[in-house]
């Protein structure tokens, strides 16, 4: 249907009737204003990322910033106290914003639900707008869903609904269907702006607030930009500054060296930090990819007990509790396995062990990706954390150095874990299957009994690139070469074709996914993100509206 646009805004995609209430002229103007004011700084910060990568490639490794030493040393500042609905965060469920998932997540028994417009979400135009409709309806308690089999889904009536947090896209992503003065809108400001404009006051009316998770940041300057966006947004709709709260995912290597600075920049809006473990491993590989001494073993061998990962966790907990905010744990990738009781028991045991490690380390809460895992996580945290949080655990015993955050044991981690042909094939299988799904508009996919999203797919393809680049040798004695990985990738495509049959394969995105993946695994050109590599292929054919 036709939708009225405000001056300077062009909508390059179809607008269904149910989406028109999301793209009102007032909402367009709100988003466009944020973009006009802050997009120049966003682009400057992205350019700064490129320059820092060149420094890393040249051997200038990460370290704590000398120019912000006073911020780290000062005892004079703390972050805002926990906001309503965020005091007890023991189990947060995460997932995309499709209608059934939104209902199930609110009903799951988790203390919070992180509604995701980022790594578990494929940002097609329809998916994005559907997500905003779904969250609007959930906040107003009007959401319902009828499955194809006739099953009805509604919010539970006992009031025990999860507190909502929303994760917009990262600073590097754009919304190609929404142009402001001729340029694509920042995906971050599009997602944040639409949600905040439509829902901030409605959430306050039910006694909570507009709460967010912020992904993929690489410096405190990027956190400063978010803080300025928050202040402007609150001023524009005339609610007090500090109403917004945001938890930052520490999921890039460089951000790990600026945790306190990030909290400082967001201190009036901060709800803590989260160990985004899978993206962190991806970032570790990505940032140090040109240095042979940082080659990592099979993905399955890089665990939270690896020295560099354990150091990152301990530093995050110490930093958060020092400044009075929550230190959130991360996601175990295992999911329930319905048709194999023994495998299911083993998977759930791994989840339980993971959550026990987190709570005994001092985390204030954790993430799960499936409603059936909420009970297990709650049992673990209830046993070890009867109080709402562990902010009182200061971890003054922890002293993490720059060397700790970069330590892979002088190659010992690689030697102990090893690179195997099975690990190589698994990486290519996961990368291909996930990209195929994402290109079809599905961003959260169970593969080999693990829940895969963009972060885990990024690890998979980055490891292959790294192994080829440095001529890594498998335990079986074979050099990981470009021809070999290309051959395995083609074998995976043929296996998919045999499994699906010719007709279903032709309707799939496997050939496109293989072509895109092949260009970023052979040790040559390296795409910063799979999502930016693939995005143009899910963009709706433009329909110009000025």
C-alpha positions as CSV (number, residue, x, y, z in Angstrom):
1,X,0.0,0.0,0.0
2,X,1.1,3.6,-0.5
3,X,2.6,5.2,2.6
4,X,3.2,9.0,3.1
5,X,6.9,9.9,3.4
6,X,8.4,12.9,5.0
7,X,10.8,15.2,3.1
8,X,14.2,13.6,2.5
9,X,13.0,10.0,3.2
10,X,12.6,7.4,0.5
11,X,11.1,3.9,1.3
12,X,12.5,1.4,-1.2
13,X,10.3,-1.6,-0.4
14,X,6.7,-2.6,-0.3
15,X,4.7,-1.6,2.7
16,X,2.0,-4.0,3.8
17,X,-1.1,-2.7,5.5
18,X,0.1,-4.1,8.9
19,X,3.4,-2.2,8.5
20,X,2.0,1.2,7.7
21,X,1.4,1.9,11.4
22,X,5.1,1.3,12.0
23,X,6.3,3.6,9.2
24,X,4.2,6.6,10.1
25,X,5.4,10.0,9.0
26,X,6.2,10.8,12.7
27,X,8.2,7.6,13.1
28,X,10.1,8.3,9.8
29,X,11.0,11.8,11.0
30,X,12.2,10.5,14.3
31,X,14.5,7.9,12.7
32,X,15.7,10.4,10.0
33,X,16.6,12.9,12.6
34,X,18.7,10.5,14.5
35,X,20.4,9.4,11.3
36,X,21.1,13.0,10.1
37,X,22.6,14.0,13.4
38,X,24.7,11.0,14.2
39,X,25.5,9.2,10.9
40,X,28.6,11.2,10.1
41,X,30.1,10.1,13.4
42,X,29.1,6.5,12.8
43,X,30.9,6.6,9.4
44,X,34.0,8.1,11.0
45,X,34.1,5.4,13.7
46,X,33.8,2.7,11.0
47,X,36.7,4.3,9.2
48,X,38.6,4.2,12.5
49,X,38.0,0.4,12.6
50,X,39.6,0.0,9.2
51,X,42.7,2.0,10.3
52,X,43.0,0.0,13.5
53,X,42.9,-3.3,11.6
54,X,45.8,-2.1,9.5
55,X,47.7,-1.4,12.7
56,X,46.9,-4.9,14.0
57,X,48.1,-6.4,10.7
58,X,51.4,-4.4,11.1
59,X,52.0,-5.8,14.5
60,X,50.5,-3.2,16.9
61,X,48.6,-5.6,19.2
62,X,45.8,-4.5,21.5
63,X,46.6,-3.1,24.9
64,X,44.8,-1.1,27.6
65,X,44.7,2.6,26.6
66,X,47.1,4.9,28.4
67,X,45.0,7.9,27.6
68,X,42.1,6.5,29.6
69,X,44.1,5.2,32.6
70,X,42.5,7.8,34.9
71,X,39.0,6.5,34.1
72,X,40.0,2.9,35.0
73,X,41.8,4.1,38.2
74,X,39.1,6.4,39.5
75,X,37.0,5.2,42.4
76,X,34.7,8.2,42.0
77,X,32.2,6.9,39.4
78,X,29.7,4.1,39.3
79,X,26.9,3.3,36.8
80,X,23.2,3.9,37.5
81,X,21.5,1.4,39.8
82,X,19.6,-1.5,38.2
83,X,16.3,-0.3,36.6
84,X,12.9,-1.9,37.3
85,X,12.8,-5.4,35.8
86,X,16.6,-5.6,35.6
87,X,17.5,-6.3,39.3
88,X,17.3,-10.1,38.9
89,X,18.5,-11.3,35.5
90,X,19.3,-14.9,36.3
91,X,18.1,-16.4,33.0
92,X,17.6,-14.5,29.8
93,X,16.2,-16.2,26.7
94,X,17.3,-14.8,23.3
95,X,15.9,-15.3,19.8
96,X,14.6,-13.6,16.7
97,X,11.4,-11.5,16.5
98,X,9.1,-13.8,14.6
99,X,5.6,-13.8,16.1
100,X,5.6,-17.4,17.6
101,X,9.1,-16.9,19.1
102,X,8.1,-13.6,20.7
103,X,5.1,-15.2,22.4
104,X,7.1,-18.3,23.5
105,X,9.9,-16.2,24.9
106,X,7.7,-13.9,26.9
107,X,6.0,-17.0,28.3
108,X,9.1,-19.1,28.8
109,X,9.7,-18.5,32.5
110,X,12.9,-16.6,31.9
111,X,13.4,-13.4,33.8
112,X,14.2,-11.5,30.6
113,X,13.8,-11.9,26.8
114,X,16.3,-10.4,24.4
115,X,14.4,-9.8,21.1
116,X,17.0,-9.9,18.4
117,X,17.2,-7.8,15.2
118,X,20.8,-8.9,14.9
119,X,22.7,-12.2,14.8
120,X,19.7,-14.6,15.0
121,X,17.7,-12.5,12.6
122,X,17.9,-12.2,8.8
123,X,17.2,-8.6,8.1
124,X,14.9,-8.8,5.2
125,X,12.5,-5.8,4.8
126,X,9.5,-7.9,5.8
127,X,11.3,-9.6,8.7
128,X,12.3,-6.2,10.1
129,X,8.9,-4.7,9.9
130,X,7.1,-7.8,11.1
131,X,9.4,-7.8,14.2
132,X,8.4,-4.3,15.1
133,X,4.7,-5.2,14.7
134,X,5.2,-8.3,16.9
135,X,7.0,-6.4,19.7
136,X,4.5,-3.6,19.6
137,X,1.6,-6.1,20.0
138,X,3.4,-8.0,22.8
139,X,4.1,-4.8,24.8
140,X,0.4,-4.0,24.6
141,X,-0.5,-7.6,25.5
142,X,-2.6,-8.0,22.3
143,X,-0.3,-10.5,20.5
144,X,-1.6,-13.9,19.3
145,X,-0.6,-16.4,16.7
146,X,-2.3,-19.3,15.0
147,X,0.1,-22.0,13.7
148,X,-0.5,-23.8,10.3
149,X,-1.7,-26.8,12.4
150,X,-4.3,-24.6,14.1
151,X,-2.5,-24.4,17.5
152,X,-3.1,-21.1,19.2
153,X,-0.4,-19.0,20.9
154,X,-1.1,-16.2,23.4
155,X,0.6,-14.5,26.3
156,X,0.2,-16.3,29.6
157,X,-2.4,-14.7,31.8
158,X,-0.7,-14.9,35.2
159,X,1.5,-11.8,34.6
160,X,4.7,-13.7,34.8
161,X,6.1,-12.4,31.6
162,X,9.8,-11.9,30.8
163,X,11.2,-8.3,30.8
164,X,11.9,-7.2,27.3
165,X,15.3,-6.1,26.0
166,X,15.9,-5.4,22.3
167,X,19.1,-5.8,20.3
168,X,19.3,-3.6,17.2
169,X,21.8,-4.2,14.5
170,X,25.4,-3.1,14.9
171,X,27.0,0.1,13.7
172,X,28.4,-1.5,10.6
173,X,25.0,-2.5,9.1
174,X,22.6,-0.3,7.1
175,X,18.9,-0.5,6.2
176,X,18.9,-0.4,2.4
177,X,15.2,0.0,2.1
178,X,15.0,3.3,4.1
179,X,17.0,6.2,2.6
180,X,17.6,9.5,4.4
181,X,18.7,12.3,2.1
182,X,19.7,9.7,-0.5
183,X,21.8,7.4,1.7
184,X,20.9,4.1,3.4
185,X,19.9,4.6,7.0
186,X,22.0,3.2,9.8
187,X,20.6,-0.2,10.7
188,X,21.3,0.5,14.3
189,X,19.3,3.8,14.3
190,X,16.5,2.3,12.2
191,X,16.0,-0.6,14.6
192,X,16.5,1.4,17.8
193,X,14.5,4.4,16.5
194,X,11.4,2.6,15.4
195,X,11.2,0.5,18.5
196,X,11.9,3.4,20.9
197,X,9.5,5.8,19.2
198,X,6.5,3.4,19.2
199,X,7.1,1.7,22.5
200,X,9.1,3.7,25.1
201,X,6.0,5.2,26.8
202,X,4.0,2.0,26.6
203,X,6.8,0.1,28.4
204,X,7.0,2.7,31.1
205,X,3.3,2.4,31.6
206,X,3.7,-1.3,32.7
207,X,6.4,-0.4,35.2
208,X,9.5,-1.2,33.2
209,X,11.5,0.8,30.6
210,X,13.1,0.8,27.1
211,X,16.0,-1.6,27.5
212,X,18.5,-2.7,24.9
213,X,21.5,-4.9,24.2
214,X,24.2,-3.2,22.1
215,X,26.3,-5.4,19.8
216,X,29.6,-5.5,18.0
217,X,31.2,-2.3,19.5
218,X,35.0,-2.0,19.2
219,X,35.7,1.1,21.3
220,X,34.5,3.4,24.0
221,X,34.0,6.0,21.4
222,X,31.3,3.8,19.8
223,X,29.7,3.6,23.2
224,X,29.8,7.4,23.5
225,X,27.9,7.6,20.2
226,X,25.2,5.3,21.6
227,X,25.0,7.4,24.7
228,X,24.5,10.6,22.7
229,X,21.8,8.8,20.6
230,X,20.0,7.8,23.8
231,X,20.1,11.3,25.1
232,X,18.8,12.8,21.9
233,X,16.0,10.2,21.6
234,X,14.8,10.7,25.2
235,X,14.8,14.5,24.7
236,X,12.8,14.2,21.5
237,X,9.9,12.3,23.1
238,X,10.3,14.2,26.4
239,X,11.2,11.5,28.9
240,X,14.0,11.8,31.4
241,X,17.5,11.0,30.4
242,X,18.6,7.8,32.1
243,X,15.3,6.1,31.4
244,X,17.0,3.9,28.7
245,X,19.2,1.1,29.9
246,X,21.6,-0.8,27.8
247,X,23.8,-3.9,28.3
248,X,26.8,-4.0,26.0
249,X,27.9,-7.2,24.5
250,X,31.7,-7.5,24.9
251,X,32.1,-9.6,21.8
252,X,35.1,-8.0,20.0
253,X,38.7,-8.3,21.0
254,X,39.3,-4.6,21.1
255,X,36.3,-3.9,23.3
256,X,37.7,-6.3,25.9
257,X,40.5,-3.8,26.5
258,X,38.0,-0.9,27.0
259,X,35.4,-2.4,29.3
260,X,35.6,0.2,32.0
261,X,35.7,3.0,29.4
262,X,32.6,1.6,27.7
263,X,30.8,1.5,31.1
264,X,32.0,5.1,31.8
265,X,30.6,6.4,28.6
266,X,27.2,4.8,29.2
267,X,27.2,5.1,33.0
268,X,23.8,6.9,33.2
269,X,22.3,4.3,30.8
270,X,24.3,1.2,31.6
271,X,22.8,-2.1,32.6
272,X,26.1,-4.0,32.5
273,X,28.2,-6.1,30.1
274,X,27.6,-9.5,28.6
275,X,30.2,-12.2,27.5
276,X,29.2,-12.6,23.9
277,X,31.5,-15.6,23.6
278,X,30.9,-16.8,20.1
279,X,31.4,-13.4,18.5
280,X,34.4,-12.9,20.7
281,X,36.1,-16.0,19.4
282,X,35.2,-14.8,15.9
283,X,36.7,-11.4,16.6
284,X,39.9,-12.9,18.1
285,X,40.4,-14.8,14.8
286,X,39.4,-11.9,12.6
287,X,41.5,-9.2,14.3
288,X,44.6,-11.4,14.6
289,X,44.1,-13.4,11.4
290,X,47.3,-12.3,9.7
291,X,49.5,-13.5,12.6
292,X,50.5,-17.2,12.5
293,X,51.0,-17.4,16.3
294,X,47.2,-16.9,16.9
295,X,46.0,-19.7,14.7
296,X,43.3,-21.6,16.8
297,X,42.4,-25.3,16.8
298,X,39.0,-26.8,15.9
299,X,36.1,-24.7,17.1
300,X,35.1,-27.5,19.5
301,X,38.5,-27.2,21.2
302,X,38.2,-23.5,22.0
303,X,36.3,-23.6,25.2
304,X,35.6,-21.1,28.0
305,X,38.5,-22.7,30.0
306,X,41.0,-21.6,27.3
307,X,43.3,-19.0,28.9
308,X,42.3,-16.1,26.7
309,X,38.6,-16.8,27.2
310,X,38.8,-17.4,30.9
311,X,40.8,-14.2,31.3
312,X,38.1,-12.2,29.4
313,X,35.4,-13.6,31.6
314,X,37.2,-12.9,34.9
315,X,38.0,-9.3,33.8
316,X,34.4,-8.7,32.7
317,X,33.0,-9.8,36.1
318,X,35.5,-7.8,38.0
319,X,34.9,-4.7,35.9
320,X,31.1,-4.8,36.1
321,X,30.9,-5.4,39.9
322,X,33.4,-2.7,40.5
323,X,31.1,-0.3,38.8
324,X,27.8,-1.7,40.2
325,X,26.3,-3.3,37.2
326,X,25.4,-6.9,36.0
327,X,28.0,-9.2,34.5
328,X,26.0,-11.5,32.2
329,X,27.1,-14.9,31.0
330,X,26.8,-16.2,27.5
331,X,25.1,-18.8,25.4
332,X,25.7,-22.5,25.4
333,X,25.1,-23.7,21.9
334,X,23.5,-27.0,22.8
335,X,19.8,-27.5,22.2
336,X,17.4,-30.3,23.2
337,X,17.6,-33.4,20.9
338,X,14.2,-35.0,20.7
339,X,14.9,-38.3,18.9
340,X,18.0,-39.5,20.8
341,X,17.6,-39.7,24.6
342,X,21.3,-40.4,25.2
343,X,22.5,-37.5,23.0
344,X,19.9,-35.3,24.6
345,X,21.0,-36.1,28.1
346,X,24.6,-35.4,27.1
347,X,23.6,-32.1,25.6
348,X,21.7,-31.0,28.6
349,X,24.6,-32.0,30.9
350,X,26.8,-29.7,28.9
351,X,24.4,-26.9,29.4
352,X,24.2,-27.5,33.1
353,X,27.9,-27.6,33.5
354,X,28.3,-24.4,31.5
355,X,25.8,-22.6,33.7
356,X,27.4,-23.9,36.9
357,X,30.8,-22.5,35.6
358,X,29.2,-19.1,35.0
359,X,27.4,-18.7,38.3
360,X,30.3,-19.9,40.4
361,X,32.6,-17.5,38.6
362,X,30.4,-14.6,39.7
363,X,28.1,-14.0,36.8
364,X,24.7,-12.4,37.6
365,X,22.8,-14.2,34.9
366,X,23.0,-16.2,31.7
367,X,21.6,-16.8,28.3
368,X,19.7,-19.7,26.8
369,X,18.4,-20.1,23.2
370,X,15.6,-22.5,23.8
371,X,12.6,-22.4,26.1
372,X,13.3,-26.0,27.3
373,X,16.6,-24.9,28.7
374,X,15.2,-22.1,30.9
375,X,14.4,-24.6,33.6
376,X,17.9,-26.1,33.7
377,X,19.5,-22.6,33.9
378,X,17.1,-21.5,36.6
379,X,17.8,-24.6,38.7
380,X,21.5,-23.9,38.6
381,X,21.3,-20.2,39.3
382,X,18.7,-20.7,42.0
383,X,20.9,-23.2,43.8
384,X,24.1,-21.1,43.7
385,X,22.5,-17.6,43.7
386,X,19.5,-17.4,46.0
387,X,19.7,-13.6,46.0
388,X,18.8,-11.4,43.0
389,X,22.4,-11.0,41.8
390,X,26.1,-11.2,42.7
391,X,27.1,-7.6,42.5
392,X,28.6,-7.9,46.0
393,X,31.3,-10.3,44.6
394,X,34.0,-7.8,43.7
395,X,36.7,-10.2,42.4
396,X,39.5,-8.0,43.7
397,X,41.7,-11.1,43.4
398,X,41.6,-10.8,39.7
399,X,44.5,-9.2,37.8
400,X,44.1,-9.7,34.0
401,X,46.9,-8.3,31.8
402,X,47.0,-7.6,28.1
403,X,49.1,-10.7,27.7
404,X,46.4,-12.8,29.4
405,X,43.7,-11.6,26.9
406,X,46.0,-12.6,24.0
407,X,47.4,-15.8,25.5
408,X,47.0,-18.9,23.4
409,X,49.8,-20.6,25.3
410,X,52.5,-20.0,22.7
411,X,50.8,-22.4,20.4
412,X,49.9,-24.9,23.2
413,X,46.2,-24.4,22.7
414,X,46.6,-25.4,19.0
415,X,48.8,-28.3,20.0
416,X,46.4,-29.6,22.6
417,X,43.3,-29.1,20.5
418,X,44.5,-29.7,17.1
419,X,43.1,-29.1,13.6
420,X,41.3,-32.1,12.2
421,X,39.7,-32.9,8.9
422,X,36.4,-33.4,10.8
423,X,36.7,-29.9,12.2
424,X,37.4,-28.5,8.8
425,X,34.4,-30.3,7.3
426,X,32.2,-29.2,10.1
427,X,33.2,-25.6,9.7
428,X,32.3,-25.7,6.0
429,X,29.1,-27.6,6.6
430,X,27.9,-25.0,9.2
431,X,29.0,-22.0,7.2
432,X,27.3,-23.2,4.0
433,X,24.0,-24.4,5.8
434,X,23.8,-21.2,7.8
435,X,24.4,-18.9,4.9
436,X,21.8,-20.7,2.8
437,X,19.2,-20.3,5.6
438,X,20.1,-16.6,6.1
439,X,19.7,-15.9,2.4
440,X,16.2,-17.4,2.6
441,X,15.4,-15.1,5.5
442,X,16.0,-17.4,8.5
443,X,18.7,-16.2,10.9
444,X,18.6,-18.8,13.7
445,X,19.2,-22.4,12.6
446,X,19.7,-25.8,14.4
447,X,22.6,-27.6,12.7
448,X,24.2,-30.8,14.0
449,X,22.2,-30.4,17.2
450,X,23.7,-26.9,18.0
451,X,21.8,-23.6,17.6
452,X,23.8,-21.7,15.0
453,X,23.5,-17.9,14.3
454,X,25.7,-15.5,12.4
455,X,28.3,-15.5,15.2
456,X,29.0,-19.2,15.0
457,X,28.9,-19.2,11.2
458,X,31.5,-16.4,11.4
459,X,33.8,-18.6,13.5
460,X,33.5,-21.4,11.0
461,X,34.4,-19.5,7.9
462,X,37.1,-17.4,9.6
463,X,38.8,-20.5,10.9
464,X,39.0,-22.0,7.5
465,X,40.4,-18.7,6.1
466,X,43.0,-18.6,8.8
467,X,44.0,-22.2,8.3
468,X,44.4,-21.8,4.6
469,X,46.3,-18.5,5.0
470,X,48.9,-20.0,7.3
471,X,49.1,-23.4,5.7
472,X,47.9,-25.2,8.8
473,X,48.4,-28.9,9.0
474,X,45.7,-31.3,10.3
475,X,46.3,-34.0,12.8
476,X,46.1,-36.4,9.9
477,X,49.1,-34.6,8.3
478,X,47.4,-32.8,5.4
479,X,48.0,-29.1,4.6
480,X,44.8,-27.1,4.6
481,X,44.9,-25.5,1.2
482,X,42.6,-23.5,-1.0
483,X,42.0,-26.3,-3.5
484,X,41.2,-28.8,-0.7
485,X,38.7,-26.5,1.1
486,X,37.1,-25.7,-2.3
487,X,36.7,-29.4,-3.0
488,X,35.1,-30.0,0.4
489,X,32.8,-27.1,-0.1
490,X,31.6,-28.6,-3.4
491,X,31.2,-32.0,-1.7
492,X,28.9,-30.3,0.9
493,X,26.9,-28.7,-1.9
494,X,26.5,-32.1,-3.7
495,X,25.5,-33.7,-0.4
496,X,22.8,-31.1,0.1
497,X,21.6,-31.7,-3.4
498,X,21.3,-35.4,-2.9
499,X,19.5,-34.9,0.4
500,X,17.0,-32.4,-0.9
501,X,16.4,-33.7,-4.4
502,X,16.7,-31.8,-7.6
503,X,13.5,-29.8,-7.3
504,X,14.0,-28.6,-3.7
505,X,17.7,-28.0,-4.3
506,X,16.9,-25.7,-7.2
507,X,14.5,-23.7,-5.0
508,X,17.2,-23.4,-2.3
509,X,20.0,-20.9,-1.9
510,X,22.8,-23.4,-1.7
511,X,24.5,-22.5,-4.9
512,X,24.5,-18.8,-4.1
513,X,25.7,-19.5,-0.5
514,X,28.5,-21.7,-1.8
515,X,29.6,-19.0,-4.3
516,X,29.7,-16.3,-1.6
517,X,31.4,-18.6,1.0
518,X,34.0,-19.7,-1.5
519,X,35.2,-16.1,-1.9
520,X,36.0,-15.7,1.8
521,X,37.6,-19.0,2.9
522,X,40.6,-19.4,0.7
523,X,43.1,-17.1,2.5
524,X,42.8,-14.2,0.1
525,X,40.1,-11.4,0.3
526,X,38.4,-11.4,3.7
527,X,34.9,-10.0,4.2
528,X,34.5,-8.3,7.6
529,X,31.1,-9.8,8.1
530,X,29.1,-12.5,6.4
531,X,26.0,-10.4,6.9
532,X,27.3,-7.5,4.9
533,X,28.7,-9.9,2.3
534,X,25.2,-11.4,1.8
535,X,22.9,-8.5,2.5
536,X,22.5,-7.3,-1.1
537,X,21.0,-10.6,-1.9
538,X,18.1,-10.2,0.5
539,X,17.3,-6.6,-0.4
540,X,13.8,-6.2,-1.9
541,X,13.7,-4.9,-5.5
542,X,13.5,-1.1,-5.0
543,X,10.2,0.7,-5.3
544,X,11.0,4.4,-5.3
545,X,8.9,6.6,-3.0
546,X,9.9,10.2,-2.4
